Amino acid sequence: MGFTLVPACREDFVDREELLSEMYADLSNPDSTVGYAIFGRRRIGKTSVLRELQRRLQETERVVPVYFSVWDLVEPSLSEFCRKLSEEILEAYRFKLGLGYRIRELLSAPISLVRQVLDRAEFRVIYREIEFLLSLRSGEVDLDALVESTFTQPERL
């Protein structure tokens, strides 16, 4: 395989089988408490390792892998991080949950956060000209509660 700007996968993925096997064994074991951090210079295969591991873990029923890249954030803020991570968690669980997924239960934990946001929100709709406005008045969101809600979301699913 030649140089590429996209992560390698399946048969294009080479020279990392030992690493992948070890990570897969740890992460697919329900009794394991091991976690991994991958760091290194750009363009050496970190994303390829994570994507291939995600692909392999998706084949097991015991694990729902969630891939999330901070490079995909629109703005570098904690609230944007939590929003994007929540989206990725829901997307990862989508196939496991099916249509019987209980939205009320899913949203019940962070409802206080939604109330905080809506208390500061201004909505305006102009029908004929189809103008929609959503703005937030300045104020603080409880970031601790937001982070806790985001990281406990998989347990609620």
C-alpha positions as MATLAB code, in Angstrom:
seq = 'MGFTLVPACREDFVDREELLSEMYADLSNPDSTVGYAIFGRRRIGKTSVLRELQRRLQETERVVPVYFSVWDLVEPSLSEFCRKLSEEILEAYRFKLGLGYRIRELLSAPISLVRQVLDRAEFRVIYREIEFLLSLRSGEVDLDALVESTFTQPERL';
ca = [
       0.000    0.000    0.000;
       1.306    3.452   -0.884;
       1.025    6.711    1.028;
      -2.517    7.784    1.839;
      -4.227   10.540    3.791;
      -6.953    8.243    5.126;
      -6.542    5.654    7.906;
      -5.594    2.155    6.760;
      -7.995   -0.697    7.472;
      -8.457   -4.444    7.006;
      -5.943   -5.835    4.503;
      -4.181   -2.463    4.130;
      -3.409   -2.461    7.837;
       0.060   -3.940    8.441;
       2.737   -4.302   11.143;
       0.473   -3.729   14.150;
      -1.097   -7.132   14.735;
       0.572   -7.725   18.112;
      -0.521   -4.310   19.399;
      -4.062   -4.788   18.078;
      -4.361   -8.271   19.566;
      -3.272   -7.043   22.992;
      -5.614   -4.053   22.917;
      -8.501   -6.164   21.640;
      -7.993   -8.770   24.379;
      -7.979   -6.121   27.106;
     -10.880   -4.051   25.793;
     -13.150   -6.995   24.995;
     -12.606   -8.571   28.423;
     -15.431   -7.477   30.779;
     -13.161   -7.943   33.812;
     -10.364   -5.776   32.447;
      -9.783   -2.293   33.839;
      -7.074   -1.440   31.305;
      -7.346    1.670   29.168;
      -5.096    2.966   26.421;
      -3.695    6.312   25.348;
      -2.009    6.465   21.971;
       0.319    9.352   21.302;
       3.032   10.086   18.782;
       4.027   12.279   15.892;
       1.614   13.002   13.093;
       1.103   10.490   10.272;
       2.514    7.402   12.032;
      -0.728    5.396   12.234;
      -2.463    6.304   15.510;
      -5.849    6.812   13.859;
      -5.407    3.642   11.803;
      -4.806    1.622   14.979;
      -7.905    3.065   16.661;
     -10.144    2.653   13.618;
      -9.047   -0.948   13.059;
      -9.575   -1.713   16.746;
     -13.028   -0.123   16.533;
     -13.867   -2.279   13.502;
     -12.798   -5.455   15.310;
     -14.622   -4.575   18.536;
     -17.844   -3.877   16.622;
     -17.905   -7.542   15.655;
     -18.416   -8.577   19.290;
     -21.694   -8.197   21.163;
     -20.019   -7.296   24.456;
     -18.456   -3.991   23.449;
     -19.787   -0.826   21.845;
     -16.712    1.084   20.674;
     -17.017    4.850   20.328;
     -14.458    6.622   18.152;
     -14.127   10.336   18.751;
     -11.535   12.768   17.423;
     -11.030   16.138   19.073;
      -9.887   17.431   15.679;
     -13.555   17.259   14.607;
     -14.642   19.878   17.145;
     -16.047   23.091   15.679;
     -14.906   25.123   18.662;
     -12.429   24.072   21.354;
     -14.723   24.239   24.383;
     -15.787   21.746   27.028;
     -19.463   22.093   26.112;
     -18.702   21.451   22.414;
     -16.586   18.428   23.411;
     -19.495   17.008   25.456;
     -21.995   17.688   22.666;
     -19.883   15.974   20.019;
     -18.998   13.030   22.269;
     -22.698   12.540   23.112;
     -23.520   12.455   19.396;
     -20.839    9.838   18.770;
     -22.036    7.715   21.707;
     -25.615    7.777   20.394;
     -24.409    6.910   16.905;
     -22.359    3.976   18.238;
     -25.344    2.610   20.208;
     -27.887    3.221   17.428;
     -27.736   -0.319   16.027;
     -27.905   -1.940   19.461;
     -30.870    0.138   20.601;
     -33.102   -0.239   17.571;
     -36.437    1.542   17.437;
     -37.437    0.556   20.971;
     -35.029    3.033   22.466;
     -36.468    5.032   25.273;
     -35.785    8.668   24.542;
     -37.454    9.840   27.765;
     -35.013    7.825   29.873;
     -32.107    8.922   27.729;
     -32.912   12.578   28.213;
     -34.076   12.472   31.824;
     -30.610   12.752   33.372;
     -29.460   15.884   31.532;
     -32.888   17.606   31.595;
     -31.648   20.071   34.209;
     -28.935   21.096   31.771;
     -31.510   21.570   29.011;
     -33.554   23.747   31.367;
     -30.481   25.863   32.121;
     -29.918   26.417   28.402;
     -33.586   27.100   27.596;
     -33.854   29.613   30.440;
     -31.254   31.689   28.610;
     -32.557   31.066   25.076;
     -34.430   33.380   22.762;
     -36.388   31.912   19.837;
     -37.894   33.847   16.940;
     -39.718   32.484   13.888;
     -40.893   34.580   10.940;
     -43.214   32.458    8.839;
     -43.327   34.075    5.358;
     -39.655   34.893    5.089;
     -38.624   31.682    6.863;
     -36.258   33.327    9.293;
     -35.322   31.360   12.377;
     -33.297   32.759   15.235;
     -31.916   30.992   18.240;
     -29.686   32.933   20.562;
     -28.411   32.347   24.052;
     -28.220   35.031   26.668;
     -24.980   35.060   28.576;
     -24.843   32.771   31.548;
     -23.088   29.788   32.990;
     -23.778   26.129   32.273;
     -22.858   23.684   35.015;
     -19.852   22.135   33.265;
     -19.335   19.498   35.963;
     -22.884   18.217   35.461;
     -22.469   18.376   31.684;
     -19.270   16.287   31.756;
     -20.769   13.784   34.206;
     -23.891   13.423   32.083;
     -21.816   12.900   28.926;
     -19.559   10.232   30.393;
     -22.411    8.322   32.067;
     -24.525    8.369   28.904;
     -23.448    4.863   27.761;
     -24.594    3.425   31.099;
     -28.055    4.908   30.525;
     -28.249    3.279   27.103;
];
